[in-house]
Structures are given as C-alpha cells and as structure tokens.
Amino acid sequence: MKNGALTLLLQQIRCPLGTKPDYEVFADTLRCCAAISDIKLGKGLHSHVVKLGHLSCQLVSKALLNMYAKCKALDDCRNLFGQMSHGDAVTWNILLSGFAVSRTHDTEVMRLFNAMNIIEDSKPTSITIAIILPVCTRSGALGAGKSVHSFAVKSGLESHTLVGNALISMYAKSGHVSEDAYSVFRGIAEKDVVSWNAMIAGLVENRYMQEAFELFCCMLHATTVPNYATIANILPVCACLKEHFAYRLGKEIHCYALRNDLVADISVINALVSFYLRIGRMREAEYLFQRMRFKDMVSWNSIIAGYTSNGEWLKALKLFHEFMSMEMVRPDSVTIFSILPACVHLKYLKVGKQIHGYIVRNPTLREDTAVGNALLTFYGKLSETEAAFRAFMSICTRDLISWNAMLDAFAENWDETKFVELLRSMFIEGIRPDSVTILTTVHFCATISRVDNVKETHCLAIKSGFFLVHSETKLGNALLDAYAKCANMEYAFKIFESLAEKRNVVTCNSMISGFVNCGSHDAAHSVFKRMSERDITTWNLMVRAYAENECAGQALSMFHELQSHAMKPDAVTVMSLLPVCAQIGSVHLLRQCHGYVVRACFEDVRLMGALLDIYSRCGNISCAYKLFHLTPQKDLVMFTAMVGGYAMHGMGEEALEVFYHMLTLGVKPDHVIITAVLSACSHAGLVDEGLKIFDAIDKVQRVKPTMNQYACVVDLLARGGRINDAYAFVKRMPIEADANVWGTLLGACRNYHEVELGRAVADHLFKVETNNIGNYVVMSNLYAANAKWDGVMEMRRLMRARDLKKPAGCSWVEVEGTKNVFIAGDSSHPQRTSIHRTLSVIDQQIKELLQF
C-alpha cells in the first residue's frame, strides 16, 4: 500500500496536464512516510503541501503532524502544531504521542497535557489518558497518575476499556496491584483480552502467582478468548508451581496454543521454551527450539539462559558459538549476562576474553554499565583481579554495583591492600555504600581476621542507618559471624542478644560456630538447646563440637538424633563424623559412612580425602588405596591423604611413588604433603631420598622449610643411626629449634643409648618445654637403660618438684561393633576374668616356644 501511494503521488505530480495532487493522496503518502520514518521525503511533501495550499486541510495537516511525531522530529512537530489554527483532541493526541516516546520529554508531556486541559474545545479523550498514564508510570509520578485517574472518573472515561487497561498497567507497575489495579479491572464495563492480559501480567510482575493463575482460570470461563500475550503471561506462573503440577498445566496450555493456532506467534514459542527450561525439561525445550522456523533475539537468549540455569554449561557455550555465527541477529547484553557464568564454571578464561573482545568492538555493549559489571565479575571469579580492575576502569559510567563487584573480586582473592585502596577511593568519589558494600567489607575483614576493621565497619553501618531497615537481621548475622571468626565472642554475644526478637537459624548457627571454634562446647550446646528451629548446619556443628572434644559417644548420639528428626545427612555431616571413627578405631562405623557416601552420590574430593585418611588411621591401608585408585579427580588433598597413609604404615616406597606421580601430573606440592613424604622416608629408612626432597623445598619449590619438616629430617637421620649428624643439623638450623625438634632428637638418643648427647639435648628441651612429662620420662628411661640411676633419681625429683604426673595408659579395640576400653590399673571390664585367663594361656604358650 505504501509503494502504491507513493507511485500514484509521483504520477500525479509529473502529470503533463498539470492536474493537482489530491489531498487524500497527500495524507496517505505522509502516513507512509511516518511508517517508514522517511523524514526527508516527508519534508519534501510538506513543501509541496504549502505551495499547493493544502495545509489548511485538517486531514493533510494532521497527517503531516503525525509524520513529524513518528519520525521524532519534535521541533518541527511543535512548530507545525503552533501554525495550525484549529487544535482539536486528535491534534493534541498526535503531539503528545510524539513527545511521549522518549522519557527525556516526560516533563514536557505533562506540561502539554495541562495546557490541553485549559482549552475548552480540546478536552482529553480516552486516547489522551492512555498516552499520559505510561509517562506517569515510568517517571515514578504515581501522584500525577492518580490525578489523571481522578480526571478520568470526573470525565466519565474510567469505564472505557482503553483507559481502564492503561490504569491497570500503571497501578501494577507501581506496585499497587492487589487493590487499586484490581478495583479498576472490576470497574471496566467491557473487558477485552488486553484488560485480562494487563491484570494477569500485573499480578505476575508483583509475584502474586496464585492470584494470577486463578484470574486466568476465570478468563477461561468468561467470553474473552486468550491470545498469544495471555499464553506468554501465564506460562511463567505455571513454572513457579510444584514440578509435576507445573509440567501438567504447562502441557495443557501448550495443547491449547496448538489447537488455537497460537504457536504461530514467536512470543508464544519463546514463552514455551522458557517454561520448559525453568522446570528442567530440557528435551521438550530443545525440541521446540530446533523446530522454530525463525528465531529472534529472545529465542536465543532464552535457550542459552536455560542451559546455564540448568548447569548445562558446555551446551550453553556451544549454542552461543552457533548464535555468534548468525548474520540476522547478534548477541545483546542479555546474551552476555547468560553466557559469562558458563565461562566461569568451566574456567574458560580464553572464551571469556573473546567475548570481551566482541563487547569492545560493539559500541552499544561497550557503553552498557551492566555489561561492564558482568565482565569484571567474570574476571574476579577466575581470580584475574588485574583484568577485573581494567574492566572496572573501562566502564564509562560506574554505578554502585560496579564498585561492589570490584570490592568482591579483591575480597575473593584476599588482596587486602587493593581492597582498602578501592574502598578509600569509593568514599573520596562520594559514592555512598549500601548494605552489599557493608556485607562484603564485613565478610572480608572476618576472612583476614581484622577485628578492628570489623568494628569500624560496624560503626559505619550504625551511622549510615543500615540497622533501621529490613536488612538488619542479615547484617547483624554477618557481624556476629565476623566477630566470632575473629574470636571476639564478647561482641558476638552482644549482637546475638540484640537480635533476640529477630533471630533466625543463621543467627544461632553463627553463634554456635563461634563457640565451637573457641572450644566453648557447653555454650554451643546451650544455644542449641534453646533453638526452636534447626537445619542440617545446626546438627553438623554440634556433631563436630563433640567430635573435636573427643566425646565420641555424644557425637554419635547427636548424629542419631539428627536422623530421628528426619534430617538427611550431607557431605559436611559425614566429614564431621569421620574423626569419631578414628577416635574409637571403628572400621565398622567408617564403612557405614563410606557406604552412605556412595549411596548419596557425594562427589566432594575433600570428603574422599577425609575417608581415605581415616581408613589409613584405622589401619586399613588397602581400602585407603582402593578409594584413592577409584577416585577419578584427584587433587592435592587426595594425594596428601594417600602419602600420609603410607607414611603412617611405614610404606615409604609406595609413598614416594604416589608423590612423584603427583609431580608428573603438574600438581604443585604444599608444606603438608612434603612433611608427609619426609615422614614416610623417615619411617622406611630412606635417608637419601628424604634428604633429596628436603633440599628441593628451598631450591625447587622456592619456599622455606617449616619446623615440622626440620623435625622430620632430624628423625630421618636419627632413625638411620646418624645421631651426630642429626644433632649437627639441628645446630645449623637457620631458626631456633622448638620442642618437637629437640624431642625427636631425644627419642633417638634413647633408642641408640647416647646418654651424653641425650643430656645435652634434654637441657635444650627442658628450657623450651618445661611441663611435658613425656620428655622427663624419655630421659629417665635413657638413664635407666644405661644404669645411670643418679640420673633417674634426678628426673623423678624434677617431676615431683614441678608436680608432673603421667596419665594412665589407655587403649581400645572394637569387637563386633562394640568398643572395649582398657586403662592401666583398671579392672572394671565385664569380661576381665576371661581376658586374663586368655592372656595367661598366651603367655604360657610363648614361654613354651622360647624353651625350644
């Protein structure tokens, strides 16, 4: 039609007979110019209209005014409006619609609306109200919107469908959906499909999902037939319901859309794809997406975001590459927000940098603050703080989210200096922190154990009034947790008491955790008993508290109580219980824990490492190795546990084999595994191998040896019979030897009857560790073994003078799942008679064998 009108106009203009163009042809042509935004042709026609005297024709002048309004030539539009002698409601509406397109002209729109009200001949119509109300909504002028509503009521326009629909939308977007919007909806005399859609959309937007679904059901029973927009609005509601119920309803709506040929609209297909993805039905979503004849930006963004939210990172990335190869549609900011988290989870730094390059080449994306924030978050999560800071500095207009994201990146990577510098810069630039800034700072101060900085942040939060808003409990919990982690239980308890009326599970868990970490297990139990609601974290903390306090029976009792409360143990529960298995030496309980881990499909590498370690400590090194061998992803913790297990069992060769295999895989060793492998060499007598590894600590790993590693070398040399070399090694140490080093050397002196050297070593040891009775016993035994009775008496005199008493020896053994404890001098075991009789028989058999 556009082309036909233009052709007809040109034919009449070029007519040799000199006939004038008809005013209707001018009006149609100007409408075409408005539709295709051809301002150049429109101005040419304007000139021709003036020459021919058609400007006085209302049809032509209104078409011309509409052309300028649609082409956003607002100055020309205003000038033409001023030249028009008669400004009726239609003329005013055209002018208002032109200015209402952009939010930059909201004030001018309201001024023009007020001017229109003054003129008697051009009172606002329902169309005027429909133009003005969205302007009031986006500018946040609810008061002005209500004034317009009052005008509509006085003018009798409220019951008009067009006005009612606009009012519903305004109240819904302003958060007044349940009363004001619904009241307007009920007052519309003739509701059309837009009325129903506006009300349903408003309820959904304000999270009234149940009400939205009920209204949709009412719509189905009314005379109004749902259209494509209804389907697009109601599917997100279905996705919020319980999984099976949501799937059934979604399928029914899908069938309805198919029967009524609504799937021809791309918005319906996009909504269906998004619905299936939100409830985790990947197969249905993929099927719909693949069958789409035309895919727009929303289609691609929906499927990529769906893959990301369902943890299908590789599929999301593959689809993103396919999207990038498209020529018709190009990725936008929503695409970037969806794909960068996938790169983070896959640790695909290179792909993220390529996306960064695409953003830099695209001016629209480059100037988008939200995109810049997403980029710096991406780099921060991958510990690329320098790249994150460059992304931060390249953001044209940094908002508070930018500052918070950058602070979080520094905090995640423990960069204290840069964190403080950035926080200082933020205050210098006059950026006012919000609750997120405060929480990030509190968590970071707790991480680096800076209690003074926690107090400063606490003070700032009070001065800024953050404790007066709804986030008080969250911030209070964070501060409580921070003080607890910094071992300042006095301040932590004060905050705990101040939150008496607003405590939740997190509050109590933080307090319990603080008490457990400080060894105040009774205080932790007191908080636990007063809790009205508990989660799995609460129970885990209490199991851990008893386990760490070597109260194995109470830890097991707490674990059984946890299960009786219908709580499902998680990986942390098992890790909290494993030390109990080691304390009571129960392989039976350990296997039960392992079985539960397998059945629950826990794949935590740290948990596997802990299981391996406890198997070794319980004496079952073969099970430990099987677990190590069957674990596909081995990290440093797994290798350390296996080396430590072999070291514990004196299997030095095997420990070295695992250690060197780890090095070939490129896993960098830390001090813990180096200490473990040195211990393994020591127990297996592999002196040369142990010394070689020790020398590599400084030369190859470029780190300084720890005191434990020095002690291992002393033990290594001493067990190899090189006592003097061990003593010389201690004397050459660049740091002063501690009790562990001297104690190791003293034990070696006892084993090799080196009395004089032992005396010299003991002198050093008693200076650094006066009250350890074990050291005096070792020295006494050394004297006794070499008949140095004066020395024995001297040691006993020192022990009496310092009031040192040796604790009774204790051992235990598990038989048929029952722990049997034996203490030196104790005869309370119920089967003591049978045990003594059996021991007597064994003793007699040994003597008989020795006689032969």
N, C-alpha and C positions, 0 to 999 in steps of 0.2 A: 504494500500500500504506500510505503514511504517513497519508493522508487517511482511508482506511478504518479504520485502527486508532484514530485519534482519534475518528471518528464513533461506532464501536462502544463506546468507553470512555464517551463522553458519554451514550449511550443507556442504558448500564447504571447510570451514576451517577444519572441522572434517573428511573430506573425507579420507578414508584409502588408496586410490590410490595415494595420495599426489599431486592431481591437485591443481594449484594455483588459488586463487580468481580472478575473472575477474575485471579489473579496473572500468568498468561501475557499477558493483555491489558495489564497494567501494564508488563510487561517490554518488549513490542512498542512500546508508546507511548513509553516512555523512550528506546528506540533511535531512534524518530522525532525526538524532541526533540534527541538528540545529533546526528543527521544534519543538522538544520536550525538547530542552535545556539540553540535556544529555551530559555534558562536560566530565564526567568520561568515558563513552563508546567511545566518540569521541577521547579522548587522547589515549585510548587503540588501536583504529583503526589507529591513527597516527603512533603509534609504529610499528604496523603490516605493514603499508604502507612503512615505511622506510626500514624495514627488507626485504621486497619483491622488493624494488627498484622502487615503483610506484610514488615516489614524483616528479620525472621528468615529469610525465604525467600532462599536464595542466588541464585536466578535474578533476583529483583527487586533485591536489594541490589547485585549485580554490574552490572545494567543501570543502576541509579541512579549507581553509582560511575563507570561508563563515560560517562554523560551529563555529569557534572561535569568529567571529564577532557577530553572532546571540546569542551565549552564553555569550557575554560580557567579554570574556577573552582577553582583548585588548593587554596585554603584549605579550601573546602567538601569537596573531594575527600579531602584529608588527614584532616579531622575525621571524615568518614564511614568512612574506612578504619580509623581508631582505634576506632570504635564496633563494627566488625564482629568477631564472636567468632572466626570461622574465616577465616584469610588463606591461601588456597592459592596455587599458582603463577599461576593465571589472575587472581586479585585483585591480586597484586603486579605482574603484567604491565600491567594496566589503569592502576594508579597510576604505574608507570614511564613508560608511553607518554604520559600526561598531562604529566609534568614534562619529558619528552624533546623536546617540541615546540619549546620555546624554548631557545636557547643560554645564556640568563641563568640557567638552572637546572641547568647541567651538573654542578656540584659536588654539588647535592642528589641528582641521578640516581645518581651514583656512590656516595653515602652510602647511599641506599636499596638499591642493588644489593648492597653489602657487608652491610647488615642482613639482606637476604633470604638470603644465604649462611649466616648464623649459625643461622637457624631450620631445624630438622630436617624439618618437614612441608612446606616450600615451597621445594624446590630449583629453581634456574633451569632453564628449558627452552630449546629452540631459539628460541622466540619471544623469550624474555628476552635471549638473546645478540644476536638481530637488532635489538633495541631499543637495547642498550647500545653496540654497536660504532660506529654512526654518531655517537654522542655523543663517543666517544674520538677519532674522526677529526676532527670539526670543532673540537674543543678542542686538537688537536695532541698529544694524550696517547698517542703510539704505544706507550710502555711499558705503559700501562694496557691498551691494546688487546691487546698481546702476552700480558699476564697473563690476560685474558679468553680469548684463544686457547688458552692452556695449560689453563685450566679446562675449555674445551670438549673438548680432547683427553682429559683425565682422565675426563670425564663421558661420553665416547663420543659426543659431539654433533658432532664435527668433520666426520664424513662426511654429516651431514644436509644436504640441499640448501639449506635456508633459511640455516643457519649458514655454510655454505661460500660462498654468494653474498655474505653480509654481510662475511665475511673478505676475499674478493677485492676488494670495493669499498673496504674500509678500507686494505688494503695499496697498492692502486692510487693512491688519493688521497694517500697518504703518500709516494709516490714509490718504493715497493718492489714494482714490478710484475713485473719480469723474473724474479725468483727467488721471493719469498715468495708473491705473488698467484698466480703460475703453479703453484707447488707445491700450494697449496690447491685450485686448479682441477683439477689432475690427481687429487687425492685425493677429489673428490666422486664418490660411487658412482653416483648417478642425476642426471646433469646435465639441467637443464631449460633452456628458452630464456633465462631470466633469468641463469643461470650463464654461458652463452656471451656474452650481451649485456654482462654486467658485466666479463668478461675482455677483450672487444674494446674496450669503452669505456675501460677502464683503460689498455690499450696505446695507444689514440689520444690519451688525455689526457697521456700521458708521451712522446708523439712517436715511438713505436715503430710507424711506419706500415706498414713491410714485414711485421712480425710480426703486426700486426692483420689485414692482408689475407690472410696465409697461414692464420691461425686461422679467418677467415671461410670460406675455401675448404674447410677441414676440416669446418666446421659443415655445409656443403652436402652433404658426403659422409656425414655422420652421420644419425642418425634424427630429430634435433631439427629442426623446421621453423622458419626465420627468421620473425620477426614484424615489426611496424611499427618497434619500437625497434631491431631489428637493422639495418634499412634506414637509419634515421636515423643510426646509429652508423658504418656503413661508407661512406656517401657522402662524408663529409669526407676519408676515406682515399683514395678514388679521385681526388678533386680535387687531391691532392698529387703524383699521378703525372705523367708526361710528358703533354703536352696531348692528342695523338691517342689514346694508350693510355687516358688518363683518360676521354676522351669515349666511347670504345667500351665500356669497362667500365660507365660510368655509364648508358649507354643500355641495356645488358643488364640491369642492376639495375632500371632503370625499367620495362623489359618484364616482369621477374619480378614487380614490385609490381603491375603491371596484371593479369597472369594470375591472381595470388592475391588480388585484390581488396584489396590493402593501401593503395591510394591513397585509400580512403575515410577513412583517418585523416589528419587535418590535419597532424600532425607529419611524415608521410612527404612530403606535398606541399611543406611548408616546407623540408625537407631537400633535395628535388629542385631547388627554386627556387634555394636557396643554392648547391648543387653547380654548376648551370649558370652561375650568375653568377661563381663563383670561377674557372671555366675560360674565362670570357669569352664564353660562348654566350648572348648577350643575347636572341636571338629565342626560343629554347626557354623561357627563364626567364619572359619576358613572356607567352608563350602559356599556360603553366601558371598563372601568377598571375591572368591575366584570366579563366580558366575556373573558378577556385575559387568555389564557392557561398558559402562562409563564410571570411572572412579574420580571423585573430586578430592579436594584437599582434606575434607572431613573424613572421607573413606580411609585414606592412607593413615591419617593421624590416629583414627580410632583403632585400626588393627595393630599399628606399631605400639601405641599406648597399652592396648590389651595384652599383647605379648609381654611387654615389660612388667605390667602389674601381675601377671601370672608366672613370672620368673622364667619365661622363655627368652632369655637374653640373646642367644645365637639366632633364633628365628626373627627376633625384632631387628637385629643388625642386618641380616640377610635381606629382609623386606625393605629396610632403609636404603640399602645399596640399589635395590631394584627401583625404588622411588626416585633416587638421585638420577637414574638413567632416563627418567621420563622427560619429555620435552614440553608437554602441555601444562603440567603442574610442577611447581618447585616447592621444596620444603619451606615451612614458615616457622615462626617462633614456637608454636605448639609441638611441631615435629622435633625441634631441638630439645625442648623440655622432656620429651618422651624418650629420646634415644641416648642422651648423655648418661642417665642412670645405668643403662645397659652396659655402656663402656666402662663405667666404674666397677660394676660387679664382675665383668670379665677381665678387668685390669688391662683394657685395650687402650693404652696411652696413645699409641700411634694413630688409631682411628679417631680418638678424641681431638688430636691435633689437626687431623684432616678436616674434621667438622669445624674446628676453629678457623681454619683457612677459608672454608666456604663462607663463614659468618663475616670474616674480614672483607671478602670480595662483594658481599651483599650489603649495600648501604642501609637498607631498612633494618636488617638484623643487627648490623654493627652499632646502630644508634639506639637499639632497644635495651633499656636498662635491665629488664628481666632476663634477657638472653645473656648479658654480661654476668649477671649474678649466677646463672646456671653454669656458665663456663668456669668461673672461679671456684664454685663448689665442686665441680668435676675435678679440677686440678688439686684442690685441697684434700679430697677424699683419697687421692692416689699419692698423697704426701709430696706433691710437687708444689711446695709453697712459693718458690720463686716465680714459677709460671702463673700460679694463682694470683700473686701480687701484681704481676704485669697485666693480667686480665682485669684486676681491680682498678689499676691506674688508667687503663684504656677505656673504662666506662665513662661515657660523656657526661651523664647526669647520675651521680651516685646517690642512691637513697639509703635509708636506714638498713634495709635488707642487705645491701652491698657491704656495709660496714660490719654487720653481724656475721655474714658469711665469711668475710676475711678474718675476723677475730676467731671464728670457729676453726678455720683452717690452721691458724697458728697454734690454737689450743690443742687440736688433734695431734699436732706434730711436736708438742712440748717446746715450742720456741718462745721462751719466756720474754727475752729481750724485745723481739719484734711485736709480741702481743702487747706489751706495756707501751711501746712506742706508738703503735696504731691507736691504742685506747687514748693516749695523750693527744694525738693528732685529731681524733674524733671530737674531743672536748674543745680543742683550740678552734676548730672549724665551726663550733656552735651546734653540732649535731646532738640532739637530746636523746639519751639512751632510753630504750624501752625495756620491758620485762625480759625479752630474749637476750638483750645485751647483759643485763644483770645476771641472769641464769648462766650464760656462757662464762662470764667472769668468775662467778662463784664456783662452778664446776672446775674451771682451770686452776684456781687458787687451791682448791682441795686436792687436785691431782699432783701439784708440786709442793703440797703441804706448807703453804704460806698462810698461817693462821692470822697474821697481822693484816694481810691483804683481804682475807675473808671478812675481818672486822670492818675494814674501810668500805668494802662493797656493801656490807650490811648497813652501815651508816648512810651511804648514798641512797640505798633503797628506801630507808625510812624518810630521808629528807625529800626524796622525789615523790613520795606518796604512793609507792607501789603496794604497800600493805593495806591501802584503803580500797583497793579494787578486788575484783573477783579472783585474781590470780594469787591472792595472799597465801593460800594453803600450798600451792605449788612452789612458790618462792620460799615459804617457811620450811617446807620439806628439804629443798635444796640447801638452804643454810644449815639446817640441822645436820644433814648428811656431811656437809663440808666441815663443820666443827668436829663431828665425830671422827672423820677421816684424819683430821689434824690432831686427834687425841685430846681435844679440849671438851671433855664431857660435861664440864660445868655449864658452859654456854649452850651446848647441845641440849642439855636437860632443861635449861631456862626456856629455850624456844619450844621444846616439847610441851612444857607446862603452859606456855602462852597459847598453844594451839589446842587447848583442852576441849573446846567446843567444836573444833573443826578438824580433828584428827581423822585420818583415814588409814588404810592398811599400809600405804607407803610411809606415812609418818612413823608408825610403830616399827615397821621393818628397819627404817634408818636408825632408830634408837636402839633396837636390838643388835643390829650390826655393829654399832659403835661400842656397845658394852662387850660384845663377843671379841672384837678386835683388841679391846683393852684388858681382856681377861676377866671382866666382871660378869661371870656367868650367872650368878644368883640374881643380879639386877636385870639381866636379859630375861631370865625366867619369870621375874616379877612382872615385867611389861607384857610378856607372852600370855601370862595367866589372865591379865585384865583385858585382853583384846576380845572384842565381840565378833570380829570378822577376821579370818586368816586366809592367806593364799599360800601357794606352794613355796614361795620365797620365805615366808614366815617359818614354815616347818623345816625347810632346808637350813636356815640359820640356827635353829635350835638343835638339830641333829649335829651340825658342825660344832656348835658350842660344847656339847657333851663329848663328842669325839676328840676335840682338841684338848679337853680337860681330862682325857683318859678315863672317862666314865662310860665304858663300852656298853654296860648293861642299860644305862639310861638312854644312851643314843639309840640302841636297838628298840627300846620301849617307845621312844618318841617316833621312830620310823614306823612301828606297827600301829601306833595311834594315828599317824598321818594316813595310813591306808584305811583305817576304820572310819575316817571322816570323808571317805570317797574321794580323796585326793590322789591324783595319778603322779607317781614319782617321775621326775625328769632327769636329765643328764647331771644336773647340779646335785640332786638328791643322792644319786649313786656315788658321785665324787665325794660327797660329804660322809657317806657311809663306809667307803673303802678303807680309811685309816683304822676303823674299828676291826676290820678283818685282819689287819696286820697286828693290832694290839693284842687280840686274842688268838692269833695264829690259826684262824679258821679258814681252811681251804674250802670247806663245805659252803660257808656263807659267801665266800668270794665267787665260787662257781654259780651260786644263785644270782648274785649281782651281775655276773657276766652273761648268764642266760637271759636275764631281763633286758640287758643292753641289746642283745641280739634280737629278741622278740620285738622290742620297741623301735628297732631300726635306728638307734642313735649312731651317728657317724662323726661325732666330735673327736678330733685327733687327740686333744688333751685328755679326754676320758679314756681313750685306748692306751695312751701313755701311762695314765694312772693305774689302769688294770694290769698292764704289763709289769709295772714297778711292784705292785702288791703281790702278784704271783711270784716274783723273784724273792721278795721279802718273806713270803710264806714257804719258801723252799722249793717251789715247783718251777724250776728254770725251763723245763721242756715246754710247759704250757705257755710260759712267757715268750719263748722263741716262736712257737706256733702262731701266737697272736701277732707278734712282730712281722712274721713272714706273710700272714694273710691280710695285713693292713695295706691297702693299695697306695694310699697317700701318706708317706712318712715324712714328718717334719723333724726339727731339731729335738723336740721333746721326746718323740718316739725313739730316736737314736740314743739320746741320753739315758732313757729308762733301760734300754737293752744293754748298753755298755755298763751301766751301773749294776744291773742284774748279774751280768757275767763277772764283774769285779767282786760282788758280794760272795759269789760262789767260787772264787779263785780261778776262774777260767780266762786267764789273760790273753791267750792266743785268739780265742773267739772274740773277746772284747776288742782287740786290735783290728781284727778282720772287719767287724762292723764299723769301727771308727774310720778306717781307711776307705771303706766302701762309701761312707757318708761324704768324705772329702772328694771322691771321684764324681759324686753327683752334684758337686758345687755347693753343698750346704755348708755355710760358714760356722765353725765351732764357736762356742762361748766358754766362759770360765767353768761352768758346771760340768760340761762333758769332758773338758780337759782334765779337771780334777778326778772325774770318774775313771778315765782311761789310765791316769797315773796310779790311781788306787789299784786298778786291775793289774798293772805291771808289777806293782809292789807285792801284791798277794801271790802272783805267779812267779816271782823271782826274775822278771825280765828287766834287769837293771839297765842294760844298754839301750833297749827300746824306750824305756821310761825317761832316761836322760836325754835321748834324742828329741822326744816330744816336748820335754820341759824347755830345752834350748830353743825350740821352734816358737814358743809362746811369744818371746820378745822379737826374735829375728824374722819370723814369717808372719805371725798374726798381728805384730806391731802393738801389743798390749803388754802391760806389766803383770807379772805373776801375782797371784793372791797369796795370802798367808796359808790357806789350806793347801795350795799347790806346793809351797815350800815344805809344809809338813809331810806331804806325800813323798817328796824327794828324800827327805830325811828318813822316812820309813822304808823307802825303796833301797837306799844304801845300807841301812841298818839290817834289814831282812836278808840282804845279800852278804852279811858278815863284815861290811866295810864301816865299822863303828867310828873309827877315827876320821874317815872321810866324811861321814855324816856330821861329826862334831865340827870339823873344819868348815863344812858347808854352812852350818848354822852361824859360825863366827863371821863368815864372809857375806852374809845376807845384807843387802842394802837397807833393810828396815829391821827394827828391833823385833826379835822373835817373841811370839806370845806363848801362853801356857800350852797350847796344842802342840806346837813345835817341840818345846822342851819336854813335854810329857811323852811324846812319841819317842824321843831320843832316850829318855829314862827307861821306858819299857824295853827298848833294845838293849840297854846296858844290863838290865836284869836277865834277859834271855841269854846274853853272852858272858855273864858273870864279870862285867867290867866295873869293879867296885869303886876304884879311884875316879874313873871318869864319871861313874854314876853319881858320886858325891858332888863333883863339880857341877854336873847338870842339875842335881837336886837343889843346890844353892841358888841357881838362877830361877828354877821353877817355883821354889817356896817364896821368892820375892814377888813374882808376878801373880801367883795364885796361892794365897795363904790358907784358905779354908776348904780346899778339896781333899777330903780324907783319902781318896784313892791314891794320890801322889805319895802320901806318907806310908800307905800300905805297900806300894810297889817298892819303895826304898827299904822298908823294913824287911820285905821278902828277899831283896837283893843281899842285905846284910846277913840274914839267916841262912841263905843258901851257901854263903861263903864263911859260915861260922863266926861272923863278926857280931857277937852278942852284945857288946857295948853299943854298937850302932843300933841294934834292935831296941835296946832299952831307951836310947836317946829318942828314937822315933815315937815310941809309946809315951814317953814323957811329954814330947811336943804335942801329941794328940790330946792327952789329958789336959795339958795347960790351955789348949785352945778349944777345949770342950767339943772335940770332934768324935762323932760316933758313926760307925759303919752301919748302914741299913741292912736289914736281914735279906739274905739272898732269896730270890723268888723265881719260879719257873712254872710253866703250864703246858698242858698238852690237850688236844681235842680228840675225844674218842666218841665215835658215833654221834657227832654233832653236839656233844656236851663238853664244856671246858672244865678241866681239872687243874686247880691251882695248888702249888706246893711252896711253902715258905719254910726256910731253915728254922728248925726248933719247934715247928708246929706239928701237932699230931691229931688234927681235928678232921681229917678226911674220913668220910664214912666207910671207905674200903681200905683203911690203913693196915689192918691185920693181914688181909690178903696180899696187899702190896709188899709189906715187909717179908712175908713168907716167900713170895716170888723172888724178891731181891736176894734173900738168903740162899735160895736154891741156885740162882745165877752165880752168886759169889762162890759157892762151893764148887760149881762146875768149872769156873775159871781157875780155882786153886788146883783142882784135879788135873786140868790140862797143863798147868805150869809144872806139875811134878814130873810129867813125862818129858 
